[in-house]
Amino acid sequence: MNTALSETSLTPERIASTYELISPHIRRTPVVEINGEDFGFGGNQFSFKLELLQHSGSFKSRGAFTNLLTKKVPAVGVVAASGGNHGAAVSYAAMKLGLPAKIFVPNVTSEAKLNRMREYGADLVITGDLYADSLVASEEWVRQSGAMPIHAYDQTETLLGQGTLGLEFEQQAPDLDTVLVAVGGGGLIGGVAAWYEDRVRIISVEPEKAPTLYKALEAGRPVDAEAGGIAADSLAPRRVGELMFPFAQRYVDDAVLVTDEAIQQSQRLLWKTLRIVAEPGGAAAFSAIISGKYKPKKDERIGVVICGGNTTAVNFQS
């Protein structure tokens, strides 16, 4: 795995060329404009990027296709470790391109995500309690088999692919002041921050029980953090990525932490008001608004990435 990313490796120009490459294989997901009064608070305008409508149910398909379309894949295929969404994305992309995929996931992975990977024909291996355990197992498989690894967040191609979400969002909502992004390993916010650079304020949102970027920014480098909570199958990799971290230091304006209860409230409110079925990680960014952890200024135009929807609506009925 790479441990350094040159200044020319992750630029708006390269993200734009990546978008041209992968756009035939991904969905241009919609943006919905909502006034805060619809949710019962404030008059700010919110732009929701509905990336939960992406192929395989999350933004991860962008990075998966970027990897598969820019590298020579061996006959044995590809391998990935995932809490669920990355595995589903790699499985989907491999299925569409006719390639074998082996996916290692921890036992916290939700049934909805496991079913997605099975539907896409992946060779699924459930091992360990955390994403970090599955990553170790996947690296051993690479050594044994020669399969091509696709990292969930700490890989240049993955970051370039995720950065295309920022490109799309700016095209669809060009007047935003601030964009809120949920963080696990940091691939999405790294790519989005690299796209926007300083044109908007970037706010990272993480569960209190999985503060990977928050702890890294405090320490000045990626460090181990807690890896639990309601969004553990998507936002709890233990440590934020090395490659994205310089971009976070440069372009992320603030890092906020939210409770599991706030995330659940966000899920319920998105369902009640918009009939959007977001998984915990997908609802995390908006939970910063409804919990008051991020307080918009008057007339501030807010972009919120709803990044995943691999769950069921049953949890939102209350």
Phi and psi in degrees as a GROMACS rama.xvg file:
@    title "Ramachandran Plot"
@    xaxis  label "Phi"
@    yaxis  label "Psi"
@TYPE xy
-64.5994  146.273  ASN-2
-118.551  2.89022  THR-3
-146.036  148.389  ALA-4
-129.071  117.534  LEU-5
-69.3245  160.608  SER-6
-62.2497  -24.6229  GLU-7
-92.0893  -2.21653  THR-8
-81.7191  -28.478  SER-9
-132.171  85.4527  LEU-10
-124.227  160.996  THR-11
-56.2063  -35.4473  PRO-12
-64.5773  -43.8507  GLU-13
-70.1931  -34.5029  ARG-14
-63.9163  -41.0148  ILE-15
-63.6835  -41.4484  ALA-16
-69.1724  -33.7747  SER-17
-63.0609  -40.0625  THR-18
-61.7844  -41.3258  TYR-19
-59.7996  -38.0326  GLU-20
-69.4145  -45.4312  LEU-21
-94.2202  -12.124  ILE-22
-58.2537  -31.3471  SER-23
-67.4457  -13.9852  PRO-24
-108.93  -7.28763  HIS-25
-121.352  166.235  ILE-26
-91.3148  141.973  ARG-27
-84.5106  94.6329  ARG-28
-72.0154  148.401  THR-29
-77.2394  162.454  PRO-30
-118.504  132.412  VAL-31
-114.282  133.732  VAL-32
-95.9699  126.238  GLU-33
-133.049  137.572  ILE-34
-86.3774  139.413  ASN-35
-56.3074  -25.4113  GLY-36
-63.0053  -25.4663  GLU-37
-63.0894  -26.644  ASP-38
-96.4782  -0.958524  PHE-39
90.9886  17.1629  GLY-40
-149.091  141.781  PHE-41
54.9178  174.406  GLY-42
-118.701  13.4022  GLY-43
-64.6545  151.337  ASN-44
-92.9436  130.875  GLN-45
-116.05  137.07  PHE-46
-114.418  113.83  SER-47
-96.1703  120.475  PHE-48
-88.4028  110.335  LYS-49
-88.34  69.0952  LEU-50
-76.8762  -8.15587  GLU-51
-66.3996  -13.8293  LEU-52
-89.4475  3.7514  LEU-53
-69.0625  157.587  GLN-54
-49.8164  136.861  HIS-55
71.3368  3.02642  SER-56
90.9114  8.51042  GLY-57
-161.708  170.607  SER-58
-62.8618  -15.275  PHE-59
-60.8122  -21.9837  LYS-60
-62.1364  -27.5669  SER-61
-62.4923  -49.5665  ARG-62
-68.8043  -35.2175  GLY-63
-63.4885  -48.6691  ALA-64
-65.0206  -36.1631  PHE-65
-59.9629  -45.3347  THR-66
-61.2045  -46.9212  ASN-67
-72.6342  -26.8582  LEU-68
-92.1371  -8.04365  LEU-69
-114.187  -0.43746  THR-70
-129.773  157.003  LYS-71
-86.6026  116.209  LYS-72
-89.9334  128.579  VAL-73
-68.1868  164.752  PRO-74
-60.4005  -30.5113  ALA-75
-71.0111  -17.5094  VAL-76
98.8201  -155.963  GLY-77
-116.733  160.906  VAL-78
-138.578  146.076  VAL-79
-147.249  149.437  ALA-80
-105.655  142.174  ALA-81
-159.626  150.223  SER-82
-78.2955  -12.9117  GLY-83
152.695  -57.1112  GLY-84
-68.6123  -41.2968  ASN-85
-63.8323  -42.272  HIS-86
-61.2922  -41.3987  GLY-87
-64.2869  -40.0787  ALA-88
-67.0148  -45.6504  ALA-89
-63.4406  -41.5839  VAL-90
-60.7442  -44.0019  SER-91
-64.8238  -49.0788  TYR-92
-62.5724  -42.0083  ALA-93
-63.536  -41.8153  ALA-94
-59.6135  -46.1839  MET-95
-65.1942  -31.2751  LYS-96
-97.5853  3.64574  LEU-97
71.9405  38.1854  GLY-98
-119.337  146.353  LEU-99
-72.4354  144.829  PRO-100
-137.586  133.077  ALA-101
-117.733  127.096  LYS-102
-123.096  128.375  ILE-103
-104.818  126.393  PHE-104
-132.496  152.353  VAL-105
-80.9708  169.169  PRO-106
-76.0388  -1.73314  ASN-107
-85.2398  -6.37969  VAL-108
-62.5761  133.666  THR-109
-69.2031  154.417  SER-110
-62.4204  -35.2044  GLU-111
-58.835  -40.5952  ALA-112
-76.0372  -37.8572  LYS-113
-59.8473  -42.6037  LEU-114
-63.668  -37.9038  ASN-115
-59.359  -47.6324  ARG-116
-63.6663  -39.908  MET-117
-64.2902  -42.0135  ARG-118
-61.1553  -32.8717  GLU-119
-85.506  0.195564  TYR-120
85.092  17.4879  GLY-121
-74.0065  152.403  ALA-122
-83.4333  104.979  ASP-123
-99.3388  130.218  LEU-124
-124.416  118.261  VAL-125
-97.9882  118.803  ILE-126
-152.073  136.305  THR-127
81.7551  170.024  GLY-128
-92.6601  -23.5828  ASP-129
-132.797  164.399  LEU-130
-53.8261  -40.6698  TYR-131
-58.2451  -35.4436  ALA-132
-66.481  -42.7668  ASP-133
-66.912  -34.75  SER-134
-62.5374  -43.5061  LEU-135
-60.4201  -44.214  VAL-136
-63.7741  -38.4214  ALA-137
-68.4061  -36.5169  SER-138
-67.0827  -34.197  GLU-139
-66.508  -38.5131  GLU-140
-64.5194  -38.0716  TRP-141
-58.4632  -44.8099  VAL-142
-64.5861  -37.6896  ARG-143
-74.8969  -40.4371  GLN-144
-106.32  -26.1795  SER-145
83.0058  11.7828  GLY-146
-63.9712  154.912  ALA-147
-86.2855  119.749  MET-148
-79.4936  141.766  PRO-149
-122.351  107.023  ILE-150
-76.7777  145.626  HIS-151
-66.8848  -27.8095  ALA-152
-152.612  -23.7338  TYR-153
-102.71  59.6322  ASP-154
-151.816  137.664  GLN-155
-57.1194  -46.3451  THR-156
-62.9175  -38.3564  GLU-157
-62.6186  -45.5939  THR-158
-63.5778  -41.5727  LEU-159
-60.1814  -44.1764  LEU-160
-62.816  -45.4649  GLY-161
-66.5642  -29.9038  GLN-162
-62.1633  -22.5994  GLY-163
-66.7198  -21.7413  THR-164
-63.3147  -40.8897  LEU-165
-62.1404  -42.9056  GLY-166
-56.9103  -49.7952  LEU-167
-61.166  -45.209  GLU-168
-60.7976  -41.9749  PHE-169
-66.9942  -36.7203  GLU-170
-64.2488  -39.0387  GLN-171
-83.2314  -30.3377  GLN-172
-136.608  77.4315  ALA-173
-76.1655  -9.72736  PRO-174
-106.916  21.5315  ASP-175
-69.3813  146.603  LEU-176
-95.8993  -32.4838  ASP-177
-144.912  143.202  THR-178
-126.823  127.808  VAL-179
-101.376  130.796  LEU-180
-134.299  129.782  VAL-181
-72.2015  148.866  ALA-182
-128  132.631  VAL-183
-117.454  -91.8566  GLY-184
-82.4175  -16.7355  GLY-185
100.144  5.21443  GLY-186
-62.7668  -41.7245  GLY-187
-69.0345  -51.3797  LEU-188
-68.1969  -31.195  ILE-189
-62.7609  -47.1396  GLY-190
-66.5838  -42.8259  GLY-191
-65.4402  -42.5439  VAL-192
-63.8829  -39.1683  ALA-193
-65.2038  -33.5868  ALA-194
-69.7821  -52.4538  TRP-195
-74.5766  -28.4172  TYR-196
53.0108  -120.62  GLU-197
-103.398  17.0038  ASP-198
-76.8791  -23.1158  ARG-199
-136.965  164.489  VAL-200
-80.593  133.573  ARG-201
-109.566  126.259  ILE-202
-117.724  124.142  ILE-203
-90.6276  142.865  SER-204
-129.16  126.352  VAL-205
-136.634  152.584  GLU-206
-65.8578  144.844  PRO-207
-56.8435  -29.0228  GLU-208
-89.5357  4.82783  LYS-209
-150.009  64.5785  ALA-210
-90.0518  60.3711  PRO-211
-63.1656  -53.9638  THR-212
-72.5659  -38.6981  LEU-213
-55.1872  -47.788  TYR-214
-68.2984  -36.6997  LYS-215
-65.7317  -42.2701  ALA-216
-65.3396  -36.2253  LEU-217
-62.9543  -42.9466  GLU-218
-83.1683  -17.3275  ALA-219
82.1363  10.2355  GLY-220
-167.053  158.512  ARG-221
-61.7876  129.733  PRO-222
-135.949  160.784  VAL-223
-65.6573  142.237  ASP-224
-135.448  172.618  ALA-225
-60.0279  155.093  GLU-226
-140.239  67.4161  ALA-227
-141.514  -162.589  GLY-228
94.831  179.023  GLY-229
-65.7943  -25.2946  ILE-230
-103.819  26.9433  ALA-231
-63.7854  -21.2222  ALA-232
-84.5068  0.989182  ASP-233
-140.436  -23.5332  SER-234
-124.774  34.186  LEU-235
-142.978  67.1009  ALA-236
-87.2043  -0.469471  PRO-237
86.6585  -41.6366  ARG-238
-143.875  137.421  ARG-239
-71.4866  157.676  VAL-240
-68.591  145.966  GLY-241
-69.2873  -37.9442  GLU-242
-71.0487  -37.5131  LEU-243
-81.0801  -17.8333  MET-244
-60.7737  -42.628  PHE-245
-59.182  -32.5145  PRO-246
-72.2261  -35.4836  PHE-247
-65.388  -44.2726  ALA-248
-59.8472  -37.5656  GLN-249
-81.7764  -38.5533  ARG-250
-117.816  -16.0116  TYR-251
-81.7282  120.357  VAL-252
-81.8984  -30.9579  ASP-253
-157.002  150.846  ASP-254
-124.187  124.135  ALA-255
-121.421  153.237  VAL-256
-114.931  142.22  LEU-257
-127.135  153.837  VAL-258
-82.8312  161.403  THR-259
-59.856  -37.2865  ASP-260
-63.6511  -38.8766  GLU-261
-65.7653  -38.9291  ALA-262
-63.1462  -44.0778  ILE-263
-63.3708  -39.4888  GLN-264
-62.9847  -40.1281  GLN-265
-62.0896  -43.9896  SER-266
-56.5399  -47.0371  GLN-267
-65.1787  -40.6792  ARG-268
-69.7674  -39.25  LEU-269
-62.9485  -38.2428  LEU-270
-70.148  -46.5236  TRP-271
-64.0107  -41.897  LYS-272
-89.9881  -39.1143  THR-273
-117.365  -6.47143  LEU-274
57.5712  38.3008  ARG-275
-98.6931  124.887  ILE-276
-98.4454  93.8672  VAL-277
-101.105  140.03  ALA-278
-72.7481  168.737  GLU-279
-53.9555  -47.4173  PRO-280
-62.7855  -35.1206  GLY-281
-69.3989  -28.357  GLY-282
-92.2389  -6.80626  ALA-283
-61.6648  -42.6571  ALA-284
-59.9775  -44.1159  ALA-285
-68.5976  -26.9793  PHE-286
-63.0981  -24.5576  SER-287
-64.8213  -31.7346  ALA-288
-75.1259  -51.7515  ILE-289
-70.7985  -23.1793  ILE-290
-89.8044  -7.21214  SER-291
79.9383  7.00165  GLY-292
-69.3752  -27.9294  LYS-293
-122.551  122.679  TYR-294
-112.081  106.788  LYS-295
-65.626  147.815  PRO-296
-77.0241  163.982  LYS-297
-58.9354  132.442  LYS-298
69.037  6.05333  ASP-299
-67.6766  131.468  GLU-300
-96.4099  118.551  ARG-301
-109.497  129.172  ILE-302
-101.538  135.952  GLY-303
-128.331  125.03  VAL-304
-91.3193  115.963  VAL-305
-93.5216  96.6843  ILE-306
-93.2389  -9.43329  CYS-307
-158.761  148.686  GLY-308
-138.89  28.3178  GLY-309
-85.9253  79.2815  ASN-310
-158.485  -167.372  THR-311
-124.052  162.028  THR-312
-79.0084  -8.19157  ALA-313
-61.228  -29.3993  VAL-314
-76.0178  -9.51069  ASN-315
-104.84  7.73612  PHE-316
-76.9674  -19.6342  GLN-317
